[in-house]
Amino acid sequence: AFRYTTRPKMSLVKKITLKPVDLDDLTDINNNLLTRKYEIRPLGVEFKSGDNFEFNIINRYEYLDEDFNIFGDVIIPRGVYEWWNNEIQFYSKRSRQISLNLRANWGNFYTGKRTRISPNINFKLNKNIAFSTYISYNNIKVSGKWFEAQEYGGRFVLNVSTKLTSRTFVQWNNEDKKINMNFLIRYIPKIGSNIYFVYNQIWDGLLHYGIQRRTGIAKIEYLFRF
Protein backbone atom coordinates (compact mmCIF):
# COMPACT_ATOMS: atom_id res chain seq x y z
CA ALA A 1 0.00 0.00 0.00
CA PHE A 2 1.09 3.55 -0.73
CA ARG A 3 -0.57 6.69 0.62
CA TYR A 4 0.06 10.38 0.20
CA THR A 5 -1.21 12.79 2.86
CA THR A 6 -1.30 16.57 2.77
CA ARG A 7 -2.57 19.15 5.23
CA PRO A 8 -4.20 21.97 3.23
CA LYS A 9 -4.89 25.39 4.66
CA MET A 10 -8.66 24.96 4.72
CA SER A 11 -10.92 26.02 7.56
CA LEU A 12 -12.78 22.69 7.95
CA VAL A 13 -10.26 20.16 6.63
CA LYS A 14 -7.52 18.64 8.77
CA LYS A 15 -5.89 16.49 6.07
CA ILE A 16 -6.45 14.93 2.65
CA THR A 17 -5.22 11.41 1.86
CA LEU A 18 -4.75 9.94 -1.61
CA LYS A 19 -4.09 6.23 -2.07
CA PRO A 20 -2.95 5.23 -5.57
CA VAL A 21 -2.00 1.68 -4.52
CA ASP A 22 -3.47 -0.76 -1.99
CA LEU A 23 -2.96 -4.32 -3.21
CA ASP A 24 -3.83 -7.54 -1.38
CA ASP A 25 -3.15 -10.89 -3.10
CA LEU A 26 -3.81 -14.40 -1.83
CA THR A 27 -2.30 -17.43 -3.56
CA ASP A 28 -2.26 -21.17 -2.88
CA ILE A 29 0.91 -23.16 -2.13
CA ASN A 30 1.51 -23.53 -5.89
CA ASN A 31 1.46 -19.73 -6.30
CA ASN A 32 -1.86 -19.76 -8.19
CA LEU A 33 -3.80 -16.54 -7.59
CA LEU A 34 -6.99 -17.17 -5.60
CA THR A 35 -8.17 -13.67 -4.68
CA ARG A 36 -7.03 -10.12 -5.26
CA LYS A 37 -8.26 -6.75 -4.03
CA TYR A 38 -6.81 -3.64 -5.64
CA GLU A 39 -8.08 -0.37 -4.18
CA ILE A 40 -7.53 3.20 -5.38
CA ARG A 41 -8.57 6.16 -3.23
CA PRO A 42 -8.72 9.32 -5.32
CA LEU A 43 -10.08 11.23 -2.34
CA GLY A 44 -10.00 10.79 1.43
CA VAL A 45 -10.77 13.69 3.77
CA GLU A 46 -10.40 13.96 7.53
CA PHE A 47 -12.21 16.99 8.90
CA LYS A 48 -11.17 19.00 11.93
CA SER A 49 -14.39 17.83 13.58
CA GLY A 50 -13.04 14.26 13.56
CA ASP A 51 -15.38 13.09 10.77
CA ASN A 52 -13.98 11.22 7.76
CA PHE A 53 -15.04 10.76 4.13
CA GLU A 54 -13.58 8.37 1.54
CA PHE A 55 -14.22 7.59 -2.12
CA ASN A 56 -12.64 4.35 -3.33
CA ILE A 57 -12.44 2.49 -6.64
CA ILE A 58 -12.00 -1.26 -6.16
CA ASN A 59 -10.97 -4.09 -8.47
CA ARG A 60 -11.59 -7.66 -7.31
CA TYR A 61 -10.39 -11.00 -8.66
CA GLU A 62 -11.85 -14.33 -7.52
CA TYR A 63 -11.02 -17.89 -8.53
CA LEU A 64 -13.78 -20.35 -7.65
CA ASP A 65 -12.61 -23.97 -7.76
CA GLU A 66 -16.22 -25.17 -7.40
CA ASP A 67 -19.73 -23.81 -7.88
CA PHE A 68 -20.65 -21.20 -5.27
CA ASN A 69 -24.14 -21.15 -3.71
CA ILE A 70 -24.35 -17.45 -2.89
CA PHE A 71 -28.01 -17.16 -1.79
CA GLY A 72 -31.01 -19.49 -1.86
CA ASP A 73 -30.89 -21.37 -5.17
CA VAL A 74 -28.59 -18.84 -6.89
CA ILE A 75 -25.39 -20.50 -8.08
CA ILE A 76 -22.23 -18.84 -9.41
CA PRO A 77 -20.40 -21.41 -11.59
CA ARG A 78 -16.77 -22.27 -10.92
CA GLY A 79 -14.26 -20.17 -12.86
CA VAL A 80 -12.29 -16.93 -12.81
CA TYR A 81 -14.06 -13.61 -12.16
CA GLU A 82 -12.83 -10.03 -12.16
CA TRP A 83 -14.84 -6.87 -11.70
CA TRP A 84 -14.75 -3.17 -10.68
CA ASN A 85 -16.96 -1.24 -8.30
CA ASN A 86 -17.12 2.06 -6.43
CA GLU A 87 -17.40 2.77 -2.73
CA ILE A 88 -18.05 5.76 -0.51
CA GLN A 89 -17.59 5.77 3.26
CA PHE A 90 -18.45 8.30 5.91
CA TYR A 91 -17.70 7.76 9.58
CA SER A 92 -18.11 10.36 12.28
CA LYS A 93 -16.00 10.82 15.39
CA ARG A 94 -16.46 7.76 17.63
CA SER A 95 -16.07 9.69 20.90
CA ARG A 96 -19.41 11.45 20.33
CA GLN A 97 -22.52 10.32 22.15
CA ILE A 98 -24.06 9.39 18.78
CA SER A 99 -21.80 8.41 15.89
CA LEU A 100 -22.48 7.12 12.38
CA ASN A 101 -20.64 4.81 10.00
CA LEU A 102 -22.12 4.73 6.49
CA ARG A 103 -20.80 2.65 3.58
CA ALA A 104 -22.27 2.38 0.08
CA ASN A 105 -20.88 0.17 -2.69
CA TRP A 106 -22.14 -0.21 -6.25
CA GLY A 107 -20.96 -1.69 -9.56
CA ASN A 108 -20.19 -5.08 -11.08
CA PHE A 109 -20.29 -8.30 -9.04
CA TYR A 110 -19.21 -11.70 -10.45
CA THR A 111 -21.51 -12.17 -13.49
CA GLY A 112 -23.84 -9.28 -12.65
CA LYS A 113 -24.36 -6.18 -10.52
CA ARG A 114 -24.60 -5.34 -6.84
CA THR A 115 -25.60 -2.31 -4.77
CA ARG A 116 -24.80 -2.49 -1.07
CA ILE A 117 -25.75 -0.01 1.66
CA SER A 118 -24.57 -0.45 5.23
CA PRO A 119 -25.44 2.21 7.85
CA ASN A 120 -24.28 1.62 11.43
CA ILE A 121 -25.16 3.85 14.38
CA ASN A 122 -23.45 3.91 17.79
CA PHE A 123 -25.05 5.30 20.94
CA LYS A 124 -23.13 6.02 24.15
CA LEU A 125 -25.53 6.70 26.98
CA ASN A 126 -22.65 7.20 29.41
CA LYS A 127 -19.19 5.77 30.11
CA ASN A 128 -20.74 2.46 31.22
CA ILE A 129 -23.54 1.81 28.71
CA ALA A 130 -23.37 1.74 24.89
CA PHE A 131 -25.56 0.39 22.10
CA SER A 132 -24.90 -0.01 18.38
CA THR A 133 -26.91 -1.14 15.35
CA TYR A 134 -25.69 -2.97 12.25
CA ILE A 135 -27.55 -3.07 8.92
CA SER A 136 -26.40 -4.55 5.61
CA TYR A 137 -28.70 -4.35 2.56
CA ASN A 138 -27.62 -5.90 -0.77
CA ASN A 139 -29.50 -5.66 -4.06
CA ILE A 140 -27.85 -8.26 -6.30
CA LYS A 141 -28.36 -9.66 -9.80
CA VAL A 142 -26.05 -12.56 -10.76
CA SER A 143 -26.40 -15.61 -13.01
CA GLY A 144 -29.56 -14.08 -14.47
CA LYS A 145 -31.31 -14.00 -11.07
CA TRP A 146 -32.17 -11.10 -8.78
CA PHE A 147 -32.38 -11.19 -4.98
CA GLU A 148 -32.02 -9.06 -1.85
CA ALA A 149 -29.68 -10.07 0.97
CA GLN A 150 -30.38 -8.39 4.30
CA GLU A 151 -28.64 -8.60 7.66
CA TYR A 152 -29.51 -6.78 10.87
CA GLY A 153 -27.71 -6.76 14.19
CA GLY A 154 -27.44 -4.96 17.48
CA ARG A 155 -24.80 -4.81 20.22
CA PHE A 156 -25.33 -3.79 23.85
CA VAL A 157 -22.34 -3.13 26.13
CA LEU A 158 -22.58 -2.75 29.90
CA ASN A 159 -19.39 -2.01 31.82
CA VAL A 160 -20.11 -2.26 35.54
CA SER A 161 -16.49 -1.37 36.33
CA THR A 162 -13.03 -1.66 34.81
CA LYS A 163 -12.94 -5.23 36.14
CA LEU A 164 -16.45 -6.40 35.23
CA THR A 165 -17.80 -5.96 31.70
CA SER A 166 -20.51 -7.56 29.57
CA ARG A 167 -21.51 -7.60 25.92
CA THR A 168 -24.63 -8.87 24.11
CA PHE A 169 -24.85 -9.25 20.33
CA VAL A 170 -27.97 -10.25 18.35
CA GLN A 171 -28.05 -10.86 14.57
CA TRP A 172 -30.64 -11.89 11.93
CA ASN A 173 -30.49 -12.39 8.16
CA ASN A 174 -33.18 -13.04 5.56
CA GLU A 175 -31.61 -16.17 4.05
CA ASP A 176 -31.77 -18.72 6.89
CA LYS A 177 -33.94 -16.42 9.06
CA LYS A 178 -32.12 -17.41 12.22
CA ILE A 179 -31.63 -15.17 15.24
CA ASN A 180 -28.21 -15.63 16.80
CA MET A 181 -27.52 -14.21 20.25
CA ASN A 182 -24.12 -14.08 21.92
CA PHE A 183 -23.75 -12.97 25.55
CA LEU A 184 -20.36 -12.53 27.24
CA ILE A 185 -19.31 -11.58 30.78
CA ARG A 186 -15.67 -10.87 31.58
CA TYR A 187 -14.25 -10.44 35.07
CA ILE A 188 -10.62 -9.44 35.75
CA PRO A 189 -9.68 -10.42 39.32
CA LYS A 190 -6.18 -9.05 38.77
CA ILE A 191 -4.05 -7.90 35.84
CA GLY A 192 -3.13 -10.89 33.65
CA SER A 193 -6.04 -13.03 34.89
CA ASN A 194 -9.51 -13.35 33.35
CA ILE A 195 -12.77 -15.18 33.99
CA TYR A 196 -15.14 -15.51 31.01
CA PHE A 197 -18.69 -16.75 30.73
CA VAL A 198 -20.20 -17.03 27.22
CA TYR A 199 -23.74 -18.03 26.32
CA ASN A 200 -24.97 -18.56 22.73
CA GLN A 201 -28.53 -19.24 21.60
CA ILE A 202 -30.02 -19.67 18.13
CA TRP A 203 -33.69 -19.35 17.20
CA ASP A 204 -34.66 -20.97 13.87
CA GLY A 205 -36.93 -18.77 11.78
CA LEU A 206 -37.85 -21.68 9.51
CA LEU A 207 -39.29 -23.45 12.57
CA HIS A 208 -41.41 -20.57 13.91
CA TYR A 209 -38.38 -19.24 15.82
CA GLY A 210 -38.12 -22.20 18.12
CA ILE A 211 -34.84 -22.57 20.00
CA GLN A 212 -32.44 -24.59 17.85
CA ARG A 213 -29.32 -24.61 19.98
CA ARG A 214 -27.96 -23.39 23.31
CA THR A 215 -24.29 -23.32 24.28
CA GLY A 216 -22.63 -22.18 27.49
CA ILE A 217 -18.87 -21.83 27.94
CA ALA A 218 -16.78 -20.89 30.97
CA LYS A 219 -13.07 -20.09 30.79
CA ILE A 220 -10.62 -19.18 33.53
CA GLU A 221 -7.14 -17.75 33.00
CA TYR A 222 -5.12 -17.16 36.15
CA LEU A 223 -1.61 -15.76 36.26
CA PHE A 224 0.87 -17.12 38.82
CA ARG A 225 4.10 -15.24 39.40
CA PHE A 226 7.11 -16.93 41.04
C-alpha positions, 0 to 999 in steps of 0.5 A, a space after each residue: 500500500 502507498 498513501 500520500 497525505 497533505 494538510 491543506 490550509 482549509 478552515 474545515 479540513 484537517 488532512 487529505 489522503 490519496 491512495 494510488 496503490 493498496 494491493 492484497 493478493 492471496 495465492 495457494 501453495 503452488 502460487 496460483 492466484 486465488 483472490 485479489 483486491 486492488 483499491 484506489 482512493 482518489 479522495 480521502 478527507 479527515 475533517 477537523 471535527 473528527 469526521 472522515 469521508 472516503 471515495 474508493 475504486 475497487 478491483 476484485 479477482 476471484 477464482 472459484 474452484 467449485 460452484 458457489 451457492 451465494 443465496 437461496 438457489 442462486 449458483 455462481 459457476 466455478 471459474 475466474 471472475 474479475 470486476 470493478 466497483 465504487 465505494 463511498 464511506 463516511 464515519 463520524 467521530 467515535 467519541 461522540 454520544 451518537 456516531 455514524 458509519 455509512 458505507 455504500 458500494 455499487 458496480 459489477 459483481 461476479 456475473 452481474 451487478 450489486 448495490 450495497 448499503 450499510 449504515 451503522 449507528 453507535 449510541 453512548 448513553 454514558 461511560 458504562 452503557 453503549 448500544 450499536 446497530 448494524 444493517 447490511 442491505 444488498 441488491 444483487 443480480 447474478 447468473 440471471 437472477 435477482 435477490 435481496 440479501 439483508 442482515 440486521 444486528 445490534 450490540 449492547 455493552 454494559 461495563 459495571 467497572 473496569 474489572 467487570 464488563 458484559 456484551 450482548 450481540 444479536 443478529 438476523 439475516 433473511 436467508 436462513 432467518 435465524 436469530 443468533 444471540 451471543 452474551 459474554 461476561 468478563 471479570 478481571 480479578 487481577 491484571 493478567 487473569 480473566 474469567 469468562 462466561 459465554 452463552 450462545 442461543 439460536 432461534 430458527 426462523 424456519 421453525 417458527 423461531 423455536 430454540 435450535 441450539 444453546 451453548 454455554 462456555 466458561 473459561 478461567 485464566 489465572 496468572 501465577 508469578 514466582 
